[in-house]
Amino acid sequence: MSLRIKGITAMKWSSFSTLISIVIQLAQIVIVSRLLEPEHYGLMGMIMVFVFLALSMNDLGISNAIIHRQNVTRNELSSLYLLNLVAGAAACLAVWFLAPVASSFYQEPQLVGPMHLMAFLCFIPAIGQQFQVLFQKELKFDYLAKVDIAAFSIGFFVVLAGAYLGYGVYALVWSHLANALLKSVCLAAVGWRRWKPGWHFSRKDLKGYISFGMYQMGSNLVQTIISNLDYIILGRMLGAEKLGYYTFAFQICSMPVQKLNPLFSQISLPLLAKMQDQVDALKRGFLGMASVVSYVNAPIFLGLIVTAPYLVPFAFGSQWSPSIPIIQILAGMLLIRSIIMYTSSLLLAKGRADIAFKYTVVSLTVIFPALALGAYYGEALGVAIAYLSAQIILFGIHYRLSIRSLLGACLSDYARSLLPGISYSMIMSLGVLGIGQIISAHYAQVVILGLQIVFGAVLYGLILYFFNREQVRRLVVKALLKYSKKQA
């Protein structure tokens, strides 16, 4: 099977898994947000700061090194697997013992119990993490898709039952643990038979992996700090309830990034890694994926900005209305961030984790003072505005430091790859905003929201057809031919 066919097959399975997981998570947020209080989301946001910091270090950055290296021996995999387990156990213990520190920092005594449980989230994924990386490397996304769907499903049922029975923040904790446990067990059950690690460990096997991994781990650590600065600052200054509104808004907005960015990265990283020595092919592949990212992400985030005033009260309840302006600002910020995040696949494919680390350090120097000022002058809304401003500045820095250093001066090509998706989405969002304004005085919120979504989808489809008529026709003809072959 050719690399192109493997990539298309991987995209199909990953897209299917992502779609199902988005549906499950949306259903979870819609239902559970009516059973839990903002304080519960705020407490979870505080806990996840420490958990994410530990998770950013628990594989020492070696997972992507396995994908980058095209030839990995069984002894190397065995040594790396044992190292991964030890690192996961160390991260678990660190979070456990830091629970009282976190409680004291946030002045929230309720943190200790749930944080002790969440500490196990640092070790459980280590059991199956290497197998997931190996499945990704071989573009075997069919099994990964099934595992993800099963894991999200069990997590949904656990949090629903826990929230309904009144367990508050513990319902969220148990959901994370159930998801991670099922996923690791499924990955290990099959992966152990295909790539069974031996009881072998040698420092020689780690040569090259650790140096690559240290940059990757450092980059992950700094990026995690950056991603959680808003939670740290708001949690410390404003407490669990106000952090809860911000956490809820960020959760709604970041869902496309959490679901779609791994989809693009999981597929693009092994594909780009296989063409890492072919500069022209690498450039075409990167710009092509960047275009796809803009076509997919831009309509989601821009559509969220204009539909949020009707979406939030209808879907989640009026108690979450204070989150609406925060959602609108964060959606713009995360659109820019989703485009920047995709570049990590290019850097890792070329083995340049050092550049990724340098960029995250620069990002920290830009974002930290911006968020501190935003929180001081404007609380949660001020943080959202500051985040958006910082991402606009970082977009230019990221091109010069990351893309230009690997692909040469290609700003015009890069802009052309992003511009159509963003421009078409802006036209669509203005149309959705207009239809909402026209009918707002005549219909209930649910009707307005439904008409906005339908109108936006139809309008975006028409725009794509009008500006990309030949490409759309080719896709339709290809789909019809494939359907005809199946019927025959």
N, C-alpha and C positions, 0 to 999 in steps of 0.2 A: 504494500500500500504506500502511495507517495506521501511526501510530507504535507502537500496541500490537502489531500483527501483526509489524512489524519487530523489536520487542523480543523477542517470543516466538521468532521464527526465529533471532535472534542467540543467545538463551539455549540453544536446541537444539544449534546448531553448537558453541558454546563449551563446553557440557556434554559433548558427545561428545569434543571435543578434550581436555578436562580429564580425562575418564575414561581415555582411551587413554594420555595422558601419565603418569597416576598408575600405571597398570598397568606401563608401560615402566620408570618410575623405581623402582617396587617390585621388579621383576625385577632391575634393575641393582643395587640395594642388597643384595638377598638373595644374588646370585651374587658380586658384586665384594667384599662384606664378608668373604667366605671366602678371597679371594685377596690382599687387602691387609692391612697391619698398622695398628694404631691410630696409629702414628707418621706414616703416609702421610696419614691424614685430618687429623692435627694440623698437618702442614706445609701442607696445602691450606687449612686454616682460617686459618693465619697469612697466607698469600698473599692470600686473598680479602678480608681486611681492607682492604688497600691498593687492590685492584682495585675493590671496592665503593665506596670513597671516591671514586675517579676516575670511576666510572660514574655516581655521583650528580650529577656536575657536567658530564658530557660533552655534554649537549644544552642546557645553561644554563637548564633548566626550561621550555623553550618548547613542548615537545610538547603538554602539557595546555592551553596557551594557544591552540593551534590548534583543539582541541576546543571550548573555551569560546567562542571567537569564531565566530559563525554564518556570517560572510561573510569569506573570505580570498581575496585576489587572487593571480594567478599570479606576479606580481613579488614579492609578499611570500613566497610559498612558495619561490621561487628563492633569495632572500636568506637565508631561514631555513635552507634545505638546505645552502648553502655554509658558513654559520656553524656548522651542526652538524658538518660534516666537519672544519672547522678545530679545533673544540672537541674532537672525538674524537681527532684527531691529537695535540693538546697533552696530552690525558689519557694517551694511549699513551706518549708520551715521558716524562711525569712518572713513571709506574709503572716504566718501564725504568730510569731513573736512580735511583729510590728503592730498587731491589732490594738494593744493598749496605747501605743504611741499615736496611732491614727485617731483613736478615741479622744485622747488628750488634745491633739492638734485641732480637731474640729469641734472640741467641747461637746461631743455626742456620746454619752455612755452606752447607748444602744448599739454602737458599732461592733463591739467586741465579739459577741456571739455569732452573728452572721459572717463576720470577717474570718473567724476561725474556720468555719465551714468552707468559705470561698477559697481558703488557702489550698485546698485539694484540687482546685481548678488549675493550679500550676503544675501538678504532677500527672494528673490523669491524661492530658493530651500527649505527654511524652511517650506513652505506651504505643501509640499508633502514628506519631508524627512522621517518623522516617518512612513508614510505608506509604503515607499519603504523598510525600515528596516523590517517591519512586513511581507511584501510579501517575503522578503529574508528568514526570520526566518522560514516561513512555506514552503519554497522551491517552491513558486509559481512564477516561472521564465517565464512562458509563457506570462503573461500580461506584466511583466517588459520588456521582449524582444520586444514586439510590441510597447510599449511606447518609448523605446530607439530608435528604427528604425524611428518612426514618428518624434521624436525630432531632430535626426541627419539630417533627410531629410529637415525639415523646416529650420534648421540652414544653410544647404548647399545652398538652394535657396536664402536665405536672403543675405549671404555673396557674392554669385555670382552676384546678382543684384546690390548690393552696390559697389562692386569692378568694375563692368562693367560701372556703372554710374559715377565713379571717386570719391567716398567718402573716399577712402584711409583707414585709421585706423578705421574709424567709421563703415565700412563694417564688420570688425572683431568684433567690439563691439556689433553691432546689432545681429550678428549671435549667439554670446554667450547668449544674453538676450532672443532671440526667442527660442533657444533650451531649456533653463532653464524654461521659462514660460510655454511652451507646456507640458514639462515633469511634472512639478508640478501640473498643472491643471488636467492632465490625472490621476496622482496618487491620488490626492485628491478626484476626482470625484468618483472613485471606492472605495478607501480606507475609505472615510468618511462613506459610507454605512456599511462597515464591522466592522470598529473599530471607530465609531463615538466618538470623544472626547467630554466630557461634559464641562460646564463652572464651572470647579472645579479645585481648586489649594490648595495644602497643602504641607508645608515643610516636613511633615512626609512621604509623598509619595516619596520624593527624597532621603530618607535614603538608603545608599548603592550605589545609582546611581551616586551621586555627587563625592564620594570618588573614585569610579572606573573611573568616567569621568574626574576628574582632572588630573589623571595620563595619561589618553588617550589624553586629550586635550593638556597637556604639551608635550607629545610625538609628537603629530601632529604639534604643534607649532614649536618645535625645528627642526623636520624633514622638515617642510616647509621652515624654515630659511636655513637649509642645502641645500635643493633642489634649492633654489633661490640665494645662495651666488654668483654663477657664474654670474647671471644676474645683481646683485647689484654691484659687483666689475667691470665687464666689462662696464656696463651702465655708471657708474660714471667716469671711467678712459678713455673710448674710444668713448662714444657717441652712438647715435641711429643707425647709419649706420653699424658700425662694430658689434655692438650687434645684428643687424638684421641678419647678416650672421651666427652668432653663434646660435641665436634663431631658425632660419630656420633649421640648422643642428640638433639641439636638438629636434625640433618638428618631423623631419623625423625619428630620431633614437628612440625617446621615444614613438612613436605610439604603438609598440607592448606591451610596459610596461603599457601604459595607457589603452589599450584595453584588453590585456590578463590577466594582474595581477588582475584587478577587477573581471574578469571571474573566476579565480581560487579562489580568496578570498571570493567572494560572495557565492560560493558553499562550499568551504572547511570549512569556519568559522562555519556555523550552523551544518555541519556534525561532525566536530571535537568537537564542544561544546556538542553534544549529547553523545559523548563517553569520555568526559573529566575525568571521574573517573575510566576509564578502561585503565591502563597504556600501556599494551601490544597492545591493539587495537588502542590506540591513536598513538603509535609509528609506527605501520604498516601503519595507515592511513596517517600520516605525510610524511613518507618516500615514500609511493606510490605516493602522490601528488607531492613531490619534483622531483621524476623521470619523471612524466608527464611534469612538468615545463621545465626540461632540454631538453626533447625530442621535445618540441614545440618551446621554445625560442632560443635554441642554433643554429639551422639551419637558423633561421631568421636573427639573429644578425651577425653570421659569414658569411652568404651569402651576407648581406648588405656590409660588409667590402670589399669583393672582387668584387662586382658589382658596387659600388659607382662611379668609374671613368666613367662608361658608362651610369649609371642610371640617374645621376643628370643632365648632359647636355641634354639628350634626353627628360626626363620627365618634367623638370622644367625650362630649358633654360640655355644657357651658362653663363648668368649673375650671376648664383649661383655657378659657378665653384670654387670660393674661399672656399666654404663650404665643398668640398670633403674630404680633410684630416681631418677636424674636425669631419665629419660624421664617418669616419673610426675609429677614436680613441674613440669617444663617444659610438659607437656600442659595442666595447669591454667592456667599463665601464658599460654600461647599462645591458649587459648580466649578469655580476656579481651582479649588483644591483637588477635585477629582481629575482635572486635566494634568495638574502638576504631578500627582501621585503616580499616574501611569508611566511617567518617565523612568521610574525605578526599574521597570522591566528591562529597559535599554541598558541602564548602568550595570545591572547584575548580569545580563547576557554577555556583556563585554568584560565582566570580572572587575569592574571599577567601583567596588563598594566604598573605596576611599573617597570618591567624588560625592557619593550619596551621603557619607558621613559629614563631609565639609558643608554640604548644602543644609543639612539639618542643624548644624552648629550656627550657621548664618541665620537660619530661620528662627532659632531661639533668641538671638540677639535682636531680631525685629519684633517678634510676637510678644515676648515677655513684657517689655515696657508698654507696648500698646494695650495689652489686656489689663495691666495694672492701672493705667490711666483711665481706661474705659470703665473699670469697676468702681474706681474712686469717684468719678464724675457722673456715671449713669447707671450704676448697678448692673443688672443682667442685660438690659437693653444696650447699655454702654459697652459692655464686653462684646456683644454681637457686632456692633458697629466697628469697634476697634479690630476685631478679627477679620472682618471684610476688608478694611483698609490695609491691614498687614498683608493679606493674601494678594491684593492688587500689586503691592510693591514687590512681593516675592516672585510673582509670575515672571517679571523681567529678569530678576536675578537667576531664577531657575533655568531660563533659556541659555543665558550666557555661560553659566557654570557647568550645566549638565549636557544640554543638547549640542551646543556649538562646539564644546571641547571634544565630542566624539564623532559628530557628523559634519563638522565644518560649518561655515556661515550659511545657514539655510532658513533665516527668519521669514523670508517671503514665502518659501515653500511650506513652512510650518503654519504660518498664518492662513495660507490658502487651504490647508487641510482642516483647520478648525472653523474658518469663517462660515462656510455654507450651513453646517448644522446649527451654529449659534444664531445666524441671521434668520434662518427659516423658523427657528423656535421663538425668536423675538416677535416675528410677524404673527405667529400662532398665539402667543401669550397676549399680545395687544388685542387680537380678535376675541379671545376668551374674556379679557377684561371688559371689552366693549359690550359684549352680549350680556355680561353680568350686570353692568350699569343700566342697560336698557330695560331688563326685565325685573330688576330688584324690587320695584314697587308693586309688582303684580303677582308674584308667586312666593311660595314658602321657600325656606333655605334649601330643603332637600331637592326641590324641583330645579332651583337655580343651579345648584351644584351638579346635578345630573345633566342639565342642558349644557353647562360649561364643559364638562368632561367629554360629552359626545361631540359637541361643536369643535372643541380643540382637537380631538382625534381625527375627525373628518377633515378639518382645515389643514392639519399638518400633513395628512396623507395626500391631499390635493396639491399642496405646495411642493411636496417631494415629487409627485408625478409631473407637475408642470415644469420644474427645473431639472428633473432627471428622468425625462420621459423614456429615453432609449434604455437606460439601465433598468428601470422598473419593468418595461416590456420584456426585457431579456429574462428577468427573474420570474415573471409570470409565465412565460413560455417554458422556462426550465421546470417550473413547478408542475405545469400541466403535463409536460412530457413524462416527468417522473411518476405522476399520478396514473397516466395512461399505461405505463409499463407495469405498474403494480396491478392494475385492473386486468391487463392481459395475462 
